[in-house]
Amino acid sequence: GATFAVERVEPTHPAVRARVEPRTDGPGQRVVVELDRNLPLGRFNETLSLHTTSPHEPVLRLPVLGSVEGDVVVLPPQVTFGVMHGAAGAERELWIRNRGARPVAVTKVVVPDQYATYDLNPVRDGEEYRLVIHLRDGLAAGKIESSVDIFTDHPDEKHLVIPLYAIIKAEPRASRPARRILTAKRR
C-alpha cells in the first residue's frame, strides 16, 4: 500500500493551535493540539481539518472534544433528562465543587423558568454545593435544549454555563376497553 502524509492542520477556532510533527517512537506522524489559556470554561467541541497527500481523501475531519475546567467544577458537566413521557417528578442532581485554595460561594442560579425549577443547598459551605434541577409538570411535547447558568464569587469563574437537554413525549392516553359488538344469528 501507498503511504500518505498530513501536510497541514487547520483548526476552525481561533483559540486552538495545531501542528503535525513526526513521531519520535516510530514511523508516522502525530497531531499536537494546544488550547489558548483564555479559552472559556466549559464544554469544548472543535473539528480539525487534516490536509493530506492522499488523492482519495485530501481532507480528513478530526473531532477534538473536551472540557475546560478551572477551580470550580460542575459534575456532571451537563443536565440530561433523556426521553420523558410527561415530566412529573423528573429531577437531576449537579454537584458544584471548588478545587481551589479560597472558598467560593454560589451567588445565583438561573434555570430556564418555562421548563424547570431548582433547589440549591450547601454541602460544605465554600467547597461544595448540591443543585437539584426539577422539570416542571405538564410540559408540552418537544425537544428542550437550554442551559443552567451558575454564578459564583470566584474572580476568574464568575459565570458557568451548563447545557440542559430533554425530550418530552406526549403522555400515553389511557386505553379504553374495546367495545364489543355482539351479533346473533337467527336460525
Secondary structure as a PSIPRED ss2 file (coil, helix, strand):
# PSIPRED VFORMAT (PSIPRED V4.0)

   1 G C   1.000  0.000  0.000
   2 A C   1.000  0.000  0.000
   3 T C   1.000  0.000  0.000
   4 F C   1.000  0.000  0.000
   5 A C   1.000  0.000  0.000
   6 V E   0.000  0.000  1.000
   7 E E   0.000  0.000  1.000
   8 R E   0.000  0.000  1.000
   9 V E   0.000  0.000  1.000
  10 E E   0.000  0.000  1.000
  11 P C   1.000  0.000  0.000
  12 T C   1.000  0.000  0.000
  13 H C   1.000  0.000  0.000
  14 P C   1.000  0.000  0.000
  15 A C   1.000  0.000  0.000
  16 V E   0.000  0.000  1.000
  17 R E   0.000  0.000  1.000
  18 A E   0.000  0.000  1.000
  19 R E   0.000  0.000  1.000
  20 V E   0.000  0.000  1.000
  21 E E   0.000  0.000  1.000
  22 P E   0.000  0.000  1.000
  23 R C   1.000  0.000  0.000
  24 T C   1.000  0.000  0.000
  25 D C   1.000  0.000  0.000
  26 G C   1.000  0.000  0.000
  27 P C   1.000  0.000  0.000
  28 G C   1.000  0.000  0.000
  29 Q E   0.000  0.000  1.000
  30 R E   0.000  0.000  1.000
  31 V E   0.000  0.000  1.000
  32 V E   0.000  0.000  1.000
  33 V E   0.000  0.000  1.000
  34 E E   0.000  0.000  1.000
  35 L E   0.000  0.000  1.000
  36 D C   1.000  0.000  0.000
  37 R C   1.000  0.000  0.000
  38 N C   1.000  0.000  0.000
  39 L C   1.000  0.000  0.000
  40 P C   1.000  0.000  0.000
  41 L C   1.000  0.000  0.000
  42 G E   0.000  0.000  1.000
  43 R E   0.000  0.000  1.000
  44 F E   0.000  0.000  1.000
  45 N E   0.000  0.000  1.000
  46 E E   0.000  0.000  1.000
  47 T E   0.000  0.000  1.000
  48 L E   0.000  0.000  1.000
  49 S E   0.000  0.000  1.000
  50 L E   0.000  0.000  1.000
  51 H E   0.000  0.000  1.000
  52 T E   0.000  0.000  1.000
  53 T C   1.000  0.000  0.000
  54 S C   1.000  0.000  0.000
  55 P C   1.000  0.000  0.000
  56 H C   1.000  0.000  0.000
  57 E C   1.000  0.000  0.000
  58 P C   1.000  0.000  0.000
  59 V E   0.000  0.000  1.000
  60 L E   0.000  0.000  1.000
  61 R E   0.000  0.000  1.000
  62 L E   0.000  0.000  1.000
  63 P E   0.000  0.000  1.000
  64 V E   0.000  0.000  1.000
  65 L E   0.000  0.000  1.000
  66 G E   0.000  0.000  1.000
  67 S E   0.000  0.000  1.000
  68 V E   0.000  0.000  1.000
  69 E C   1.000  0.000  0.000
  70 G C   1.000  0.000  0.000
  71 D C   1.000  0.000  0.000
  72 V E   0.000  0.000  1.000
  73 V E   0.000  0.000  1.000
  74 V E   0.000  0.000  1.000
  75 L E   0.000  0.000  1.000
  76 P C   1.000  0.000  0.000
  77 P C   1.000  0.000  0.000
  78 Q C   1.000  0.000  0.000
  79 V E   0.000  0.000  1.000
  80 T E   0.000  0.000  1.000
  81 F E   0.000  0.000  1.000
  82 G E   0.000  0.000  1.000
  83 V E   0.000  0.000  1.000
  84 M E   0.000  0.000  1.000
  85 H E   0.000  0.000  1.000
  86 G C   1.000  0.000  0.000
  87 A C   1.000  0.000  0.000
  88 A C   1.000  0.000  0.000
  89 G C   1.000  0.000  0.000
  90 A C   1.000  0.000  0.000
  91 E E   0.000  0.000  1.000
  92 R E   0.000  0.000  1.000
  93 E E   0.000  0.000  1.000
  94 L E   0.000  0.000  1.000
  95 W E   0.000  0.000  1.000
  96 I E   0.000  0.000  1.000
  97 R E   0.000  0.000  1.000
  98 N E   0.000  0.000  1.000
  99 R C   1.000  0.000  0.000
 100 G C   1.000  0.000  0.000
 101 A C   1.000  0.000  0.000
 102 R C   1.000  0.000  0.000
 103 P C   1.000  0.000  0.000
 104 V C   1.000  0.000  0.000
 105 A C   1.000  0.000  0.000
 106 V E   0.000  0.000  1.000
 107 T E   0.000  0.000  1.000
 108 K E   0.000  0.000  1.000
 109 V E   0.000  0.000  1.000
 110 V E   0.000  0.000  1.000
 111 V C   1.000  0.000  0.000
 112 P C   1.000  0.000  0.000
 113 D C   1.000  0.000  0.000
 114 Q C   1.000  0.000  0.000
 115 Y C   1.000  0.000  0.000
 116 A E   0.000  0.000  1.000
 117 T E   0.000  0.000  1.000
 118 Y E   0.000  0.000  1.000
 119 D E   0.000  0.000  1.000
 120 L E   0.000  0.000  1.000
 121 N E   0.000  0.000  1.000
 122 P E   0.000  0.000  1.000
 123 V E   0.000  0.000  1.000
 124 R E   0.000  0.000  1.000
 125 D C   1.000  0.000  0.000
 126 G C   1.000  0.000  0.000
 127 E C   1.000  0.000  0.000
 128 E E   0.000  0.000  1.000
 129 Y E   0.000  0.000  1.000
 130 R E   0.000  0.000  1.000
 131 L E   0.000  0.000  1.000
 132 V E   0.000  0.000  1.000
 133 I E   0.000  0.000  1.000
 134 H E   0.000  0.000  1.000
 135 L E   0.000  0.000  1.000
 136 R C   1.000  0.000  0.000
 137 D C   1.000  0.000  0.000
 138 G C   1.000  0.000  0.000
 139 L C   1.000  0.000  0.000
 140 A C   1.000  0.000  0.000
 141 A C   1.000  0.000  0.000
 142 G E   0.000  0.000  1.000
 143 K E   0.000  0.000  1.000
 144 I E   0.000  0.000  1.000
 145 E E   0.000  0.000  1.000
 146 S E   0.000  0.000  1.000
 147 S E   0.000  0.000  1.000
 148 V E   0.000  0.000  1.000
 149 D E   0.000  0.000  1.000
 150 I E   0.000  0.000  1.000
 151 F E   0.000  0.000  1.000
 152 T E   0.000  0.000  1.000
 153 D C   1.000  0.000  0.000
 154 H C   1.000  0.000  0.000
 155 P C   1.000  0.000  0.000
 156 D C   1.000  0.000  0.000
 157 E C   1.000  0.000  0.000
 158 K C   1.000  0.000  0.000
 159 H E   0.000  0.000  1.000
 160 L E   0.000  0.000  1.000
 161 V E   0.000  0.000  1.000
 162 I E   0.000  0.000  1.000
 163 P E   0.000  0.000  1.000
 164 L E   0.000  0.000  1.000
 165 Y E   0.000  0.000  1.000
 166 A E   0.000  0.000  1.000
 167 I E   0.000  0.000  1.000
 168 I E   0.000  0.000  1.000
 169 K E   0.000  0.000  1.000
 170 A C   1.000  0.000  0.000
 171 E C   1.000  0.000  0.000
 172 P C   1.000  0.000  0.000
 173 R C   1.000  0.000  0.000
 174 A C   1.000  0.000  0.000
 175 S C   1.000  0.000  0.000
 176 R C   1.000  0.000  0.000
 177 P C   1.000  0.000  0.000
 178 A C   1.000  0.000  0.000
 179 R C   1.000  0.000  0.000
 180 R C   1.000  0.000  0.000
 181 I C   1.000  0.000  0.000
 182 L C   1.000  0.000  0.000
 183 T C   1.000  0.000  0.000
 184 A C   1.000  0.000  0.000
 185 K C   1.000  0.000  0.000
 186 R C   1.000  0.000  0.000
 187 R C   1.000  0.000  0.000
